[in-house]
Amino acid sequence: MLSFEVNGGKKLQGEIIPQGAKNEALQIISAVLLTPEKVTITNIPDILDVNLLIELLGEMNVKVDRPQRDTCIFQADNVNIDYLRSEDYRKKSGRLRGSVMLAGPLLARFRKAFIPKPGGDKIGRRRLDTHIIGFEKLGATFNYESGDGFFHLEAQNLKGTYMLLDEPSVTGTANIVMAAVMAKGTTTIYNAACEPYLQQLCKMLTRMGARISGIGSNLLVIEGVGYLGGTEHRMLPDMIEIGSFIGLAAMTQSDITIKNVSLENLGVIPEKFKQLGIQMDFIGDDIHVPAQEMYEIQTFLDGSVLTVYDHPWPGFTPDLISIVLVTATQAKGSVLIHQKMFESRLFFVDKLIDMGARIILCDPHRAAVIGLGREQNLRGITMSSPDIRAGVSLLIAALSADGRSTIQNIEQIDRGYQHIDERLRKLGADIRRIS
């Protein structure tokens, strides 16, 4: 098992370029199964989850040419469907939550798919209901085989229909869209997710020949087509990494410029960090976070304590709740963090409390943070990373803390952050990877 050893308390300085978006990558790479023609994808993040998905496609006989680590040319002209029933596929796909995204394109093109029970983070239940119900409305049938741990899906004839999603699930919407683009007739999806990554998927599918209207809204209308062709696609920068770097700069009193952030696709993210008192300068498509001795949490207009909560786009993404929480620990003032979507995502705060943070965990979904206001620094400890975002939050805390910290189980961090230790060392961080 690998760990990070961090000597904290150092101010960082320099420029950093965010990786390609992890959450977009899992959708876009799955979509290559919709065509036998070549699909070229660039700005691919070199991270564990994405590399595992690419490896899975290779095992399915998809041709994969990777001329650079951030570029892949896929061609799914000879897919081995039988591999999906193998024990090897069950093991590999079960490790990766994103493998569920293969179901939509497989149903659309090959009329059958197999979904393993969800893997990935231990942050609470992650329902597949939205995916399965959407597929059923399009005409698929499914059954769960407890013996192999798979949902077995079949659809001899997918037909367009109207559906109102029970939740605006990003992965659920993406999966249903990929199944619907080759269904017969018109599919209308209301209460659809409308995140930039979902918009990116719809734009890519449109370039491949799909007919999708309402992109960017929560009402998508899809007219099914009989064939999709090849295309080229470049991924957006990862908004979660961008938010993580903003929090890192504030916590460590560092002067950091985040390059090429695609500001128009960040939504309310910069505003939420401004509410914590963090100064930012927007220079072209870059975000400059100047070194700040102190940042003070705002209150609401009536003077009440600020509440930061997650909400479907264009609300604040749940993946940055952990980052906001740790950043608030050294601010001046108080904030209530409300994580609505995952009941186990705040369970890493005990490590922050051990480091000296003032946090009251009210229940599985809410934590009150009383900012230390630099009165005392956090102190280094040994801790373990429970999930991707909590892991990076603990890394940010360690970089700001006095003394040495050891973060174990960093495979979780590697699932979502590309060569994070190497990139932070270029900013001046004292961090090394040990076994």
N, C-alpha and C positions, 0 to 999 in steps of 0.2 A: 504494500500500500504506500502511495506517495503522499508527501506532506510539503507544505510551504513553511520555511523558517523565515520569519520577518523581524528585522530590527527596526522598530518604529521611531516616530518623532522627527523624521527628516522632511524638510520642505522640498517639494518637487518642482520642476520647471521644464517647459518645453512644449512641443507639439505632439499630438497623437491622432492617428487616423482610425476612426471606428471601422470595425469589420463589417462584412455584409450581414444582413439581418437573418438571424437563426430562424425565427418564426416564419419568415417568408420562404426561406430555403426549403423547409420541409414540405411546403405546399407545391412550390414551383418544380422541385425535382421529382415529386410524385407525378406531376402532370405530364412528364415526358412519355409516360406509358400510353397516352391517348393517341399517339401517332407512330407509324412505322418510319417516319422521316427523321432527319437529324434535327436536334434541338441543341443550340449552344447557349450556355448559361455562364455569365461572368459575375465577379464580385462574390463568389461563394465563400462563406466563412470556413476556415480550416479547423473545425471543432469536432469533438467526438460524435455527437448526435448526427450531424450532417454526413460525416465520413462513413458512419455505420449504415445510413440510408443508401448512400452511393454504393457501398459494398453489397448491400442486399439486392440492389438493381443488377449489379454485375453477376451475382449468383443466379439471378432469374434470366440470364443470357442477354441482358441489355448490354449493347456495346458501349463501353465507357472509355473515352480518350481524354486524358487530363494533361494537356500541354503545360499548364501552370497550376499551382495549388488553388488559385481562385477561379479557374476556368475549367469547365467540363463540356465535352461534346457527347451527347447521348444519342443512341439510335435503338429503339425498341422494335426492331423488325422481325425478331425471332424469339419472342418471350416464351420461357418454359413455365407454363402454368402448373405443371405437376410439382415443381419445386415448392410451391406454396403449401403442399401437404406434408412436406418433409419435417423431420425432427429438427434439422439444422435451421430451417426457416422459423420454426416455432421458438427456438431458443434465442435467435438473433432479434427477431421482431418483438419478442416479449420484453427485451431490454430497452426498447425504444418506443416511447409514447407516439412519436411521429409516424410510426409504421401504419397507424390507422388511416393515414392519408392515402395509402395505396388502394384502399377499397373502392373509392369513387371511380377513378380511372379504370380499374380492373373490371368493375361492373359495366361501365360504359362500353368498353371495347371487347371484353372477353366474356361478359355475362355471368361471371362468378368471381367471388373474392372470399378471403379468409382473414378475419380480424382477431388478433390475440388479445387476451385481457391486457388492459393498459399497463405499461411499464413506466420508467422514468422517475420523476420526483416523488418523494414521500411528503406531499404537502396536503393530503386529504383526498377525498373521493373525486374521481374525474369520470363523469357519466358519459356513456356512449349512446344514451337514449336519443339525442337529437340526430345523430348520424343514422342510427338504425331506423327510426321512425320516418326520417326523410327518404331513405332508400325504399322502405315499404310503400310509401305513398307514390313512388315512381314505378312500383310494380315488382319490387324484389321480395323474396321470401327469405327468412333466416331461421336458424335454430342454433342453440348453443350446445356444443358437445363437451360435457364435463371431463370426458376421458382425455381429450387433447387440449382443452382450454381455449378453443377457438369458437368464434361466431362464424357459422357457415352461411354464406349469402349466395343466392342464385337469382337471375333475372333474365328469362328468355326474351322478354319484350319490355323494355323500359318505355313508359309513356308519360308525357308531360302532364302536369297537374298543378293545382293551387295548393300551397301549404303555408300555414302560419306557424313559424318556429316557436317552441315553448321558451327558448332563450336565444339571444343573439350570439351563439357560439361561433367563434372564428373558425376553428377546425371543422365544426359541423357544417357551417355554411359552405366552406371551401370544398368539402367532400361531396356535398349534395350538388353544388355547381358543376363539379367535374363529372358527376354521374349524369347530370341533366343535359349537358351540352350535346350529347349524341342520342338523347331520347327522342322518340317520335312525338311531335307536337310541341306545345308551349308550356313551359314551367314557370310559375310565378312564386317567388319566395318572399314572404313578408316577415318583418322582424329579422331580416338578415343582418349579419355583422357587416360593418363597412370600414374596418380598419384599413390603413394604407396598404398593408400586406395583402389583404383580400382584393383590394383594388388592383394591385399589381398582378395578381393571378388572373383576374378577369380581363385585364388589358392584354396579357400574354395570350390567353385563350382566344381573344378576339383576333389577334394577329395570326393565329393558327387557323382561323376560319370560323370560329364560334360566333353566334349572334346573341349578344348580351346587352341589354339596356338597363339604365338605372345605376350604373357603376358609381360608387361613392355614396349611395343612399341605402336605406334599409328595405327597399323594394326592388328586387331584381327580377327581370323578365328575360327568359332564355328560350329562344326558338331553336329546337334541336336540328342538327345537321348530320349528314351521313358520313362525313370524313373530315379529319383535321390534319393539317400539314405541319411542316417544320417551321422553326422560327429562331430568333435570337432574343435573349432577355438579359438585362442587367439588374441585379438586386439593389434595393435601397440600403443605405447604412443602417446599422442596428440601433434603433432608438433606445433600447434598454442599456446598451453599452454607453451611449451618449449620456444618458441620465446618470449612470454609474460614475462616469468621469467627472460630471459636474459635482456630485456629492463628494468624490475623492478630493477634488481641488479644495472645496470648502473645509472639509475635515482636517486636511493636512496643511492648511494655510498656504497653498501652492499657487503658482502662476502657470496655468495650463491653457493652451489653445487646442480646441477640438476641431479638426479640419473636416470640411466637406460633409456637413451633417444633414443635408437636405432639410433645411429649416422649415419649409412649407409643409413637411410631413410629420412634424413633431407635435402638432396639436397643442395641448395645454401643458406639456411637460416643462418647458422653460418657465411658465407662469407659476407652477407648483413649487419649483425650487426658489423662485423669487419670493414666494410667500414665507419661505424659511429665512429670508433676509440675504440670500446669496446674490451678489452682483454679477452681472453678465454683460458683455459687449458683443453685439452681433455685427460681424465684419464680413460682408458678402455672405457666403454660405458657411462661415466659421463661427464658432462660439468661443470667446475669450473669457476665461474666469480669472480675474485678477486675485492676487494674494490678499486675503482679508484677515485682519487681526480678530474681528468679532463679526458675527452675523446674528441678527435678532429676528425671532419668529413674529410675524404679524398676528394681529387679532382680527376678528370680524369687526364690522363697522360699529356694532353696539358694544364692543369691548370684550365679547365672550371669547373663549379659547378656540383657536383654530382647529378645525377637523379636516384631516386629509383622508379621503376614502377612494376606493377603486370603483370604476364604472365602465360599462362597455363604451367603445369609441363613439363619439369624440370625447368621452370622459377620460379619467386618468387610468392608465394601464395598471393592472394588479402586479405586473412584474417589477414595478419600481417602488412598491409599497415598502419593501424591506430596505431599499436604499434610502428612502426618505426618512424612515425610522432611525437608522443608524446616524444619518447626517444630523438629525435633530438633537442627538445626545450632547453635542458640543455647542449647540446654539444657545442663545439667551432667550428664555421664555419657555412656554409649554405648548404641546400639541397633542391632540387625540388622533391616533392612527386607527382607522377602521378598515380592516381587510375583510370584505364581505364574501368573497368567492370561494376561498379555501380555508377550511377550519384548522389546518395544522401549520399554516405558513408563518405564524408568529412565534412558534415554539423554539426559535433560536435565541430569543431575547434573554434567556437565562445566562447565556455566555456573555452577553453585553453587560448584564448586571454583575457578573463575576469580575468583569473588567473595570467596574466602578460606575457604570451608567445608572442614572436614576430613571427607572422604568417600572410602571405598575401594569402587569398583565391582568386586565380586567376579566377577560374570558378568552376563548379561543380566537375570537375575531377582533378584539379591541385591546389597544395598549396605550396608556398615557405616558408620554415622555416629558420629563422635567429637565430641560436643558441645563447643562453644567456651566455654560457661559464661560468656558475656559478657566473656571475657578480651580479645577484640578483635571489633570490629564487622565485618560484611560490608562490602564496598566496591562502589560502583556501577560497572556496566559496560554495554556494548551487547550485547544478546542477542536471540534469536528464539524465538517460542513454537511448539513442535512439535505440541502437542495441547492440548485444552481444559484438562485438570487440571494438566499441567506448566506451561501458560501462567500460570495463577493462582498456582501455587507460586512461579514466578519473580517475579510481581508482589508477592507477600507478602515475598519476599526483598528486592526493590528498596525496598519501603516501610520495611524495617527497616535498610537499609544506609546507610552514610555516602556522601554525594555524590549525583551524578545518574546514573540508569540510563535506558537506552532499551530498550524491549521492542518488537521488530518482529513482524509477522505477527499482530497482535492480533485479526484476524478469527477465529482459533481461539478466543480467549477470548470474543468476542462470540457464538459459537455456543452457549455454555452459561451465560453470566453476563449478566444484564439490566442495562444502563446502569451497569456496575460503577464506572466512573470518576466519574460524577455522584454515586452513592451514597457512595463513599468520601470525596469532597470534603466532603460534609455531616458526616463524622466528623472532618474536619481534615486529610485527606491532601493533599499537594501533587502532584497528578497531572493531566496534560492530554493530550488526544488531538491528535496532529499527523500531517500527511501528508508 
